[in-house]
Amino acid sequence: MTSPDDAPLRGGGHSLFGRWLYSALWILSRTLGVSLFGYRCRFVEPLPPTGGLIVLSTHQSHLDPLLLGLATERRLSSLARSSLYRFKPFGYVITALDAVPINREASTVQAMKTVIDRLKNGAAVIIFPEGSRTWDGQIGELKGGFGLIAKKARVPIVPVAIVGAYECWPRTRLLPWPGRIRLEFGRVIPVAEIESLADRELFDLCAREITALDAKARLARFR
């Protein structure tokens, strides 16, 4: 019998239903994002069209996975608590949208293995190194782990900063509010560079890039 944790790793999100659902939601959400949130994004360079990729992003609100997905025609996978799969209809939908199931009650090693497996299968996976949404709109403390995942899976990393999503949907508000949101995508850090750096050096590099992208997004947000 297939469990929710196993099914997505075999590409269930690329079924006919999954492709249709993703495309329909992408068009609808992009239209609403531009009209309600003044949504804009900018890339230093295009994302790799295929192959595993870590999208390393700041985390401002519940909107973030959607905002990142709208920035590119390439499908991005978000991490989802395995408990969300217990309601079968909802589990089927998020599987179709390429969610990566993570059991928070399991060990960190097992969670990392799940992400590494998905990356090795060629997925682009969103990781929020802060671990949770910001409390004040500023970048929180970044946590390690993403570097080890990138090295084990042998995939590049693209850092991203999201600005304005906190103002549109802070932790203290039940529903989102219109505003202006800006996403800045940095350069794609290649596998060769990642493997040449010690773990701390890679962490510091990504932290610097994210901080610089955040400052850039804040300057460009109301332009």
N, C-alpha and C positions, 0 to 999 in steps of 0.2 A: 504493500500500500504506500502511496506517495504522501509524504507529509508536506505542510506548507513550507518548511525550511528547505526541502529538496526541490520542489517543483520550479521555483524561479531560476535556479542555477542551470536548468536545462533550456532556458530561453523561452519560458511560457509567455513572456511579455511580447514575443514576436509572432504570436498566433494571429490569424486574420482579425479576430475580435480585438486583440491587443493593439494591433497597428491602427485599426479604425478608431478605437477609443482614444488612443494617444493623439492621433491627428486631429480629431474633432475637438478635444479639450485644448489642444495647443492653439488652434485658430481662435476659439472662443476666448480663452484666457488672454491671449496676446491682444485681442481687441479691447477687452476690459482693462487690461493692464495699462495700455497706452492712454485710454480715455480717463480712467479713474486715478491712476497713480503717476501719470506723466512718465511712464517707464522708458528708460533709455539705458543702453549698454554700449561698451566700447571694448575692442580687443586690440592688444598689442600685435597679435598674430592669430591666424585661424587655428582652431583646435584641430588636432589630428582627426581625420574622418573615420578611422577605424583603429582597433586595438585598445587594450586596457589603458585607462587614464584616471588619475585621481584629480578631482576638482576640489581644491582645498579652499573653503570659503569661510568668511566671517558669518556670524549667525545673529540676525537682528530680530526675526519674527517667524511666525508659522508660515509666512508667505515665501520664505527663502527657497525651499526646494522648487516651488512653482516658478519663481523669478529666474532661477538658474536654468530651469528647463526651457523657459521661453526665449532665452538668449541665443540658443543654437538649435539648428534643425537636427543635430545629433541627439539621440535619446540618452538621457542621464538617469542613473539609478540612485534612489535615495535609501537611506537606512530606515527600516521600520521595525518597531517592537513586534516580536513574534506573537504576542498576545492579541494583536490586531487581526490576526488571521483566524481567530476563534469564531468570529461571525462570518460564516462561509461566503455570503454574497460580497461583503466588503473585502474579504481576503482575496476573492477571485478578481475583483477590480484592481486592487493594488498590485497583485501579481501581474495583471495585464499591463500595468504601468511600470513594470520592471523594478519594483521595490525589492530591497535586499533585506530579508528577515533576520533580525538580531535578537537573540534571547538574552535579556538583561540579567536573568538569574544564572546563566551559564558563566563559565570563566572568560576572562578577557582574551585568553589564547584562542578559545573556540570562536569568539566573535570575530577576532582578527582573521582566523582561518576562513570563515565564511566570506569575508570581504575579499581576501586574497584569491579564493577560488573564483569569485565573480570576475575579478580583474583579469585573471589568467584566461578566462573565457571570452575576453575582449570587451568587457563592459566599461563604460565611463561612470565612475562612482563618486557621488558627492560625500565629502567628509567635512564636518564642522569641528576644527581642532579646539574650539572653546568648550565643546561638550554640551553646552546649553545656550539658550538665547540670552543676549545682553540684558542687563538690568537698567542701563542708563544710556544706551545708544553708542557707547564707546566699545572698543575692542576689549574683550575680557582676557584673562590669562589663557594662553595657548597651552595645550597638553600635547605631549609627545605620543608616539605610536604610529603616526602616519608615515614617518620616514622608514620605519621597519617594514610596514606594509608595502611601501613603494619598492623597497629593495628586494623583498621576498617575491613580489609579483613581477618585478622588473618592468615597471611602467613609469611613464613621465608624470609630472605634477604640474598643474596650472593653478596658481594662486588667484583668488578673486576677493574683491571687497564689495560688500553691499552697504549702501548708505541711503537712509530715508525710510527703510522698511520699519525701523523701530518707531518712528514718528507716526507711521500709518497704522501700526498694530503693536503697541507695547504690551508687555505682560499684564498690565493693569486694566486693559480694555478687552471687553468680551468679543467685539467685532472690529474689523478693520475700518479705517477712515481714509477718504481720498487724500492724496498728497503728491509728493514728487520723489521718485526712487531712481537711483543711479547705480549701475553695476560696472566695475572696472576689472577686466580680465588682464592678468599679467602675461609675461612670456611663458612659454611652455618649457619647463626645466627638463632636459632630456635624461634618459636613463644613464648614459655615460657620465654625465655630471653628477647625478645622484649617487652613483656607485663610487665615484672618486672622493666623495666627502665623508668624513666621520659623522656619526649620528648627530652630535651636537652642532657641527658645522652646517649640516643640512637643516636642522631645526632653526638655527639662527638666520640662515639665508631665507627660508620661507617666512619667518617672522618679519624680517626687514622688508621683504617684498610686499607682504600683506599690509604692513603699516604704511608704506609708501602709496600703495593703491588706495587705501582708505583716505589718505590726505588728498589724493588726486580726485577721488569721487566727491568729496565734500566741496572742493573748489568748483567742480563742474555741475553740481546738482541743480543749481538755479540758473544756469546759463541757457 
